[in-house]
Amino acid sequence: MLERFGRETKGLPVTTSISSPLLAAPGAVPPPDDSPDLGVPWHYGDPFAEQRTAARGAVVVDRSHRTVLAVPGEERLSWLHLLLSQHVSALPDGTGTEALVLDGQGRVEAHMVLAHLDGTVWLDTEASSTVTGAIGGRTESLLGYLEGMRFWSKVEPQDVSADWALLSVLGPDAGRVLASVGVPVPAEKYAVTALAGGGLVRRMPWPGPDAVDLLVPRSELVSWWERLTDAGARRAGSWAFEALRVESFRPRQGMDTDNRSIPHELGWIPSAVHVSKGCYRGQETVSKVHNVGKPPRRLLLLHLDGSSEVLPETGDPVTSGDRVVGRVGSVIRHHELGPVALALIKRSVPIDAELTVGAEDRQIAGSIDPDSVPVDTGEPPGRVAAQRLRG
């Protein structure tokens, strides 16, 4: 029987999740108590081999701890369009996207992946997602926020996590594995198709170019897992998924964000934010930074000193000399890159700067991966236009 439990992790609020039955699978190792991935297997005895297989073959990862929301109703797209950062008013059936909920100052409060299929918009998000509500400024769950914004709209947002669960199949052989169990893999990123017997399959652009998400009935989670592993997918834990995500420079809400994070800092433009769309909370900040400024920080990949057994933790400072210049986000041991971390670093920090990463009792040296530095797009369009007017 599925069991609910409470938890608290560094940098993440207390939340309620669902424990996966796959934690009882032979060889499954649960995550540490301070992990944001409580409820699903961390690895199956050889995390680096799981990562190598994800890069060269195919793995299946249990991500059933994610919160899944469903929004049916005839006004679902126009209603969500007013609440989310992404342009979804005309989101075609059979497609998906990413989106954010921002606060009034444009700071990130929730990130989600969407799938629009057969009259319902499905949203999967972090179990820890909390949002500042529109009424009284109370902090509440994402579902609570959506419920509070219903008013007279013809929508019915609901938490369906107890009935639906997420699996991810990763690696260059993912398509072959899925085809062998009768699952059609969409060709385009974020494309969505229905699964026979209920659920959906969604093509994702990360982590890695061959990622596919399956939303399956929770009652069939184990049977789907067995079908995929029998077809040749190796069992892999959340450690492998996180290693590929960090390698892909993809941020995770609650890990790589803090209470000051704005979308431009995290590379969520344009994958989760439509810069020309108005009429949503936080839109003014998005528009201002896009048109006349640049974000004060940027998310970068740091290579850490591999000689140390102790690694920094999420929320630790990054310093250059005696000056704090950033914040540590996700930290992982990668099968090829060694110990690496995503970090929000001040834009003024030189790419070749010598950095110290971590709190006082776990400080190690770090350096910026130049391939993770966003391409400089030049002066913002609004500033260029103002200079022309002055000229």
C-alpha positions as CSV (number, residue, x, y, z in Angstrom):
1,M,0.0,0.0,0.0
2,L,1.3,3.5,-0.9
3,E,2.5,5.4,2.1
4,R,2.5,9.2,2.6
5,F,5.2,10.8,4.7
6,G,6.5,14.3,5.5
7,R,10.1,15.6,4.9
8,E,12.3,18.6,5.1
9,T,15.4,19.1,2.9
10,K,18.1,21.7,2.7
11,G,16.7,24.6,0.6
12,L,13.3,23.0,0.1
13,P,10.2,23.4,2.3
14,V,8.4,20.7,4.1
15,T,6.2,18.7,1.7
16,T,4.2,15.5,1.4
17,S,5.2,12.9,-1.2
18,I,4.3,9.4,-2.2
19,S,6.7,6.6,-1.6
20,S,7.3,4.4,-4.7
21,P,6.9,0.6,-4.4
22,L,10.1,0.4,-6.5
23,L,12.0,1.3,-3.3
24,A,11.4,-2.3,-2.4
25,A,12.9,-3.6,-5.6
26,P,16.1,-5.8,-5.2
27,G,19.2,-3.7,-5.1
28,A,17.3,-0.4,-4.7
29,V,19.2,2.1,-2.5
30,P,17.1,4.9,-1.0
31,P,18.4,8.5,-1.2
32,P,19.9,10.3,1.8
33,D,17.5,11.9,4.3
34,D,18.2,15.4,3.1
35,S,17.6,14.6,-0.6
36,P,14.9,16.3,-2.6
37,D,14.2,12.9,-4.2
38,L,12.9,11.1,-1.2
39,G,10.3,8.5,-2.2
40,V,12.1,7.0,-5.2
41,P,15.3,4.9,-5.6
42,W,18.6,6.8,-5.6
43,H,20.5,4.1,-7.4
44,Y,20.8,0.3,-7.7
45,G,24.3,-0.3,-6.5
46,D,26.4,1.2,-9.3
47,P,25.4,4.8,-10.0
48,F,28.3,5.5,-12.3
49,A,27.5,2.5,-14.5
50,E,23.9,3.7,-14.6
51,Q,25.1,7.1,-15.8
52,R,27.2,5.5,-18.5
53,T,24.3,3.4,-19.7
54,A,22.1,6.6,-19.8
55,A,24.7,8.2,-22.1
56,R,25.3,5.1,-24.4
57,G,22.3,2.8,-24.1
58,A,18.9,3.2,-22.3
59,V,17.8,3.5,-18.7
60,V,14.5,3.9,-17.0
61,V,14.2,6.2,-14.0
62,D,11.4,6.2,-11.4
63,R,10.2,9.9,-11.0
64,S,6.9,9.0,-9.4
65,H,7.6,11.4,-6.5
66,R,6.7,14.4,-8.8
67,T,3.4,16.1,-8.2
68,V,1.0,15.7,-11.1
69,L,-1.9,18.1,-11.6
70,A,-4.7,17.9,-14.2
71,V,-6.6,20.9,-15.5
72,P,-9.6,19.9,-17.6
73,G,-12.4,22.3,-18.6
74,E,-13.3,24.2,-21.7
75,E,-11.4,27.4,-20.5
76,R,-8.3,25.5,-19.5
77,L,-5.9,27.1,-22.0
78,S,-7.1,30.7,-21.7
79,W,-7.2,30.5,-17.9
80,L,-3.7,29.0,-17.6
81,H,-2.4,31.6,-20.1
82,L,-3.3,34.3,-17.5
83,L,-1.4,32.6,-14.7
84,L,1.7,31.1,-16.3
85,S,4.8,32.7,-17.9
86,Q,4.4,30.7,-21.1
87,H,2.1,31.4,-24.1
88,V,-0.4,28.6,-23.8
89,S,-3.7,30.1,-25.0
90,A,-3.3,28.3,-28.4
91,L,-1.3,25.3,-27.2
92,P,-2.3,22.5,-29.7
93,D,-3.6,19.2,-28.6
94,G,-0.8,16.7,-28.6
95,T,1.9,19.2,-27.6
96,G,3.6,20.3,-24.4
97,T,5.9,23.0,-23.1
98,E,7.5,24.3,-19.9
99,A,6.2,27.2,-17.7
100,L,6.8,29.1,-14.5
101,V,4.7,30.7,-11.8
102,L,6.4,34.0,-10.8
103,D,5.7,36.3,-7.8
104,G,4.9,40.0,-8.2
105,Q,8.6,40.9,-8.6
106,G,9.2,38.3,-11.3
107,R,11.0,35.8,-9.0
108,V,10.6,32.1,-9.7
109,E,8.2,30.3,-7.4
110,A,7.3,27.1,-9.4
111,H,8.5,25.3,-12.6
112,M,6.4,22.8,-14.4
113,V,6.3,20.7,-17.6
114,L,3.0,20.7,-19.4
115,A,1.3,18.2,-21.7
116,H,-2.0,19.0,-23.5
117,L,-3.9,15.9,-24.6
118,D,-7.6,15.1,-25.1
119,G,-9.2,18.0,-23.3
120,T,-6.8,18.1,-20.3
121,V,-3.6,20.0,-19.5
122,W,-1.3,17.8,-17.4
123,L,1.3,19.6,-15.2
124,D,4.1,17.8,-13.4
125,T,6.1,19.8,-10.9
126,E,8.3,19.4,-7.8
127,A,6.5,18.0,-4.8
128,S,7.9,20.9,-2.8
129,S,6.4,23.6,-5.1
130,T,4.9,26.4,-3.0
131,V,3.5,29.7,-4.3
132,T,2.5,33.0,-2.8
133,G,-1.3,33.0,-3.0
134,A,-3.2,35.9,-4.5
135,I,-5.4,36.3,-1.4
136,G,-3.7,37.5,1.7
137,G,-0.2,36.6,0.5
138,R,-0.3,33.2,2.1
139,T,2.2,30.6,1.0
140,E,0.3,27.6,-0.4
141,S,0.7,24.6,-2.7
142,L,0.6,25.1,-6.5
143,L,-2.8,23.5,-6.5
144,G,-4.0,25.8,-3.7
145,Y,-2.8,28.8,-5.8
146,L,-4.6,27.5,-8.9
147,E,-7.8,26.8,-6.9
148,G,-7.6,30.4,-5.5
149,M,-7.5,31.8,-9.0
150,R,-10.5,29.8,-10.5
151,F,-13.2,32.4,-9.7
152,W,-15.9,31.7,-12.4
153,S,-13.6,30.1,-14.9
154,K,-14.7,26.8,-16.4
155,V,-11.8,24.7,-15.2
156,E,-11.3,22.0,-12.6
157,P,-7.7,21.9,-11.4
158,Q,-6.9,18.8,-9.3
159,D,-4.0,16.9,-7.8
160,V,-3.9,13.4,-9.4
161,S,-0.6,12.3,-8.0
162,A,-2.2,9.4,-6.2
163,D,-3.5,8.0,-9.5
164,W,-0.7,8.9,-12.0
165,A,3.1,8.4,-11.9
166,L,6.0,9.6,-14.0
167,L,8.7,7.4,-15.5
168,S,11.6,8.7,-17.7
169,V,13.4,6.7,-20.3
170,L,16.8,8.2,-21.2
171,G,19.6,7.4,-23.7
172,P,20.2,6.9,-27.4
173,D,18.5,3.5,-27.3
174,A,15.3,4.8,-25.6
175,G,13.4,4.8,-28.9
176,R,14.2,1.2,-29.6
177,V,13.2,0.1,-26.1
178,L,9.9,1.9,-26.2
179,A,9.1,0.7,-29.7
180,S,9.6,-2.9,-28.5
181,V,6.9,-2.4,-25.9
182,G,4.5,-0.8,-28.3
183,V,5.1,2.8,-27.3
184,P,5.2,5.4,-30.1
185,V,7.9,8.0,-29.5
186,P,7.0,11.5,-30.9
187,A,9.7,13.0,-33.1
188,E,9.4,16.6,-32.1
189,K,10.4,17.9,-28.7
190,Y,7.5,18.4,-26.2
191,A,5.2,16.4,-28.6
192,V,2.7,14.3,-26.7
193,T,0.7,11.1,-27.7
194,A,-1.7,8.9,-25.8
195,L,-0.6,5.5,-24.3
196,A,-2.8,2.5,-24.9
197,G,-4.7,1.8,-21.7
198,G,-4.3,5.3,-20.3
199,G,-1.6,7.9,-19.8
200,L,0.7,9.6,-22.2
201,V,4.2,9.7,-23.7
202,R,6.1,13.0,-24.1
203,R,9.3,13.7,-25.9
204,M,11.7,15.9,-23.9
205,P,14.8,17.9,-25.0
206,W,16.5,17.1,-21.7
207,P,18.3,15.6,-19.9
208,G,20.0,14.5,-23.1
209,P,18.6,14.6,-26.6
210,D,16.7,11.3,-26.4
211,A,14.7,11.7,-23.2
212,V,11.1,10.5,-23.1
213,D,8.6,10.8,-20.2
214,L,5.8,8.3,-19.6
215,L,2.8,9.3,-17.5
216,V,1.3,5.9,-16.4
217,P,-1.5,4.8,-14.0
218,R,0.2,4.5,-10.6
219,S,-1.4,1.1,-10.1
220,E,0.6,0.0,-13.2
221,L,3.9,1.6,-12.2
222,V,5.6,-1.7,-11.4
223,S,4.3,-3.5,-14.5
224,W,5.5,-0.7,-16.7
225,W,8.9,-0.7,-15.0
226,E,9.2,-4.5,-15.6
227,R,8.1,-4.2,-19.3
228,L,10.8,-1.5,-19.9
229,T,13.6,-3.3,-18.1
230,D,12.6,-6.6,-19.8
231,A,12.9,-4.8,-23.1
232,G,16.5,-3.8,-22.4
233,A,16.4,-0.5,-20.3
234,R,18.7,-0.6,-17.4
235,R,17.4,0.4,-13.9
236,A,18.7,3.8,-12.9
237,G,18.0,6.0,-9.9
238,S,17.5,9.7,-9.4
239,W,21.3,10.2,-9.1
240,A,21.7,9.3,-12.8
241,F,18.9,11.6,-13.9
242,E,20.3,14.4,-11.9
243,A,23.8,13.9,-13.3
244,L,22.5,14.2,-16.8
245,R,20.4,17.2,-15.9
246,V,23.4,19.0,-14.5
247,E,25.5,18.1,-17.5
248,S,22.8,19.6,-19.7
249,F,22.9,22.9,-17.7
250,R,19.2,22.5,-16.8
251,P,18.1,24.2,-13.5
252,R,15.9,22.6,-10.9
253,Q,13.4,24.7,-8.9
254,G,14.3,24.7,-5.2
255,M,17.9,23.5,-5.8
256,D,19.2,26.0,-8.4
257,T,16.8,28.8,-7.4
258,D,16.7,31.0,-4.3
259,N,14.3,33.7,-3.2
260,R,15.8,36.2,-5.6
261,S,16.0,34.1,-8.8
262,I,14.5,35.5,-12.0
263,P,14.0,33.5,-15.2
264,H,16.7,35.2,-17.2
265,E,19.4,34.1,-14.7
266,L,18.5,30.4,-15.1
267,G,18.2,30.1,-18.9
268,W,14.4,29.6,-18.8
269,I,14.1,32.1,-21.7
270,P,12.5,31.0,-24.0
271,S,11.8,27.4,-22.9
272,A,9.5,28.4,-20.0
273,V,8.9,32.1,-20.6
274,H,7.4,33.9,-23.6
275,V,8.9,37.4,-23.5
276,S,6.3,39.0,-25.7
277,K,3.3,37.8,-23.6
278,G,1.7,40.1,-21.1
279,C,-1.0,39.9,-18.4
280,Y,0.6,37.5,-15.9
281,R,2.1,38.0,-12.5
282,G,5.8,39.1,-12.7
283,Q,5.6,40.0,-16.4
284,E,6.9,43.5,-15.7
285,T,10.3,42.2,-14.5
286,V,10.6,39.8,-17.4
287,S,9.9,42.5,-19.9
288,K,12.2,45.0,-18.3
289,V,15.2,42.7,-18.1
290,H,14.6,41.5,-21.6
291,N,14.3,44.9,-23.1
292,V,16.6,47.2,-21.2
293,G,18.8,45.2,-18.9
294,K,20.7,42.0,-18.2
295,P,20.3,39.6,-15.3
296,P,22.7,40.3,-12.4
297,R,23.6,36.6,-12.1
298,R,23.8,33.6,-14.5
299,L,23.6,29.9,-14.0
300,L,27.0,28.2,-14.7
301,L,28.6,24.8,-14.4
302,L,31.5,24.6,-11.9
303,H,34.2,21.9,-12.0
304,L,35.1,21.0,-8.4
305,D,38.3,19.8,-6.9
306,G,38.1,16.0,-7.2
307,S,40.7,15.3,-4.5
308,S,38.2,16.1,-1.7
309,E,35.8,13.5,-0.3
310,V,33.6,16.3,1.0
311,L,31.5,18.3,-1.4
312,P,29.7,21.6,-1.0
313,E,26.0,21.6,-0.4
314,T,23.0,23.4,-2.0
315,G,22.9,27.0,-0.7
316,D,26.6,27.2,0.1
317,P,28.5,30.4,-1.0
318,V,30.9,30.7,-3.9
319,T,33.7,33.2,-3.2
320,S,36.4,34.8,-5.3
321,G,39.1,36.1,-3.0
322,D,37.3,37.4,0.1
323,R,34.1,38.3,-1.8
324,V,31.0,36.2,-2.1
325,V,30.1,36.0,-5.8
326,G,27.5,33.3,-6.0
327,R,25.4,30.5,-4.6
328,V,25.8,26.7,-5.0
329,G,22.8,24.9,-6.5
330,S,22.8,21.3,-7.6
331,V,25.9,19.3,-6.7
332,I,26.6,15.8,-8.2
333,R,29.3,13.3,-8.9
334,H,29.3,12.7,-12.6
335,H,30.7,9.5,-14.2
336,E,33.0,11.5,-16.6
337,L,33.1,15.1,-15.4
338,G,33.8,14.1,-11.7
339,P,32.3,16.4,-9.0
340,V,30.4,19.3,-10.6
341,A,27.8,21.8,-9.5
342,L,25.5,24.4,-11.0
343,A,25.8,27.8,-9.3
344,L,24.3,31.2,-9.7
345,I,27.4,33.5,-10.3
346,K,27.5,37.3,-10.6
347,R,27.8,38.4,-14.2
348,S,30.9,40.5,-13.3
349,V,33.0,37.4,-12.4
350,P,35.6,36.6,-15.0
351,I,35.2,33.2,-16.7
352,D,38.8,32.2,-15.7
353,A,38.4,33.3,-12.0
354,E,39.7,31.1,-9.3
355,L,36.8,30.2,-7.1
356,T,36.3,28.7,-3.6
357,V,33.1,26.7,-3.3
358,G,31.4,25.7,-0.1
359,A,30.9,26.7,3.5
360,E,33.9,27.0,5.9
361,D,34.0,23.3,6.9
362,R,33.8,22.0,3.3
363,Q,35.6,24.6,1.1
364,I,37.1,23.3,-2.2
365,A,38.5,24.9,-5.3
366,G,36.2,25.4,-8.3
367,S,36.4,26.7,-11.9
368,I,33.8,27.8,-14.4
369,D,33.1,25.5,-17.4
370,P,33.4,28.0,-20.4
371,D,30.9,25.9,-22.4
372,S,28.2,26.7,-19.8
373,V,28.5,30.5,-20.3
374,P,25.4,31.8,-22.1
375,V,26.0,33.4,-25.5
376,D,26.2,37.2,-25.3
377,T,23.3,38.5,-27.3
378,G,24.6,42.1,-27.2
379,E,22.7,45.1,-26.1
380,P,19.0,44.6,-25.1
381,P,16.6,45.7,-27.9
382,G,15.0,48.4,-25.7
383,R,18.4,50.0,-24.9
384,V,19.4,49.9,-28.6
385,A,16.2,51.7,-29.5
386,A,16.7,54.3,-26.8
387,Q,20.3,55.0,-28.0
388,R,18.9,55.5,-31.6
389,L,16.4,57.9,-30.3
390,R,19.0,59.9,-28.5
391,G,21.2,59.8,-31.5
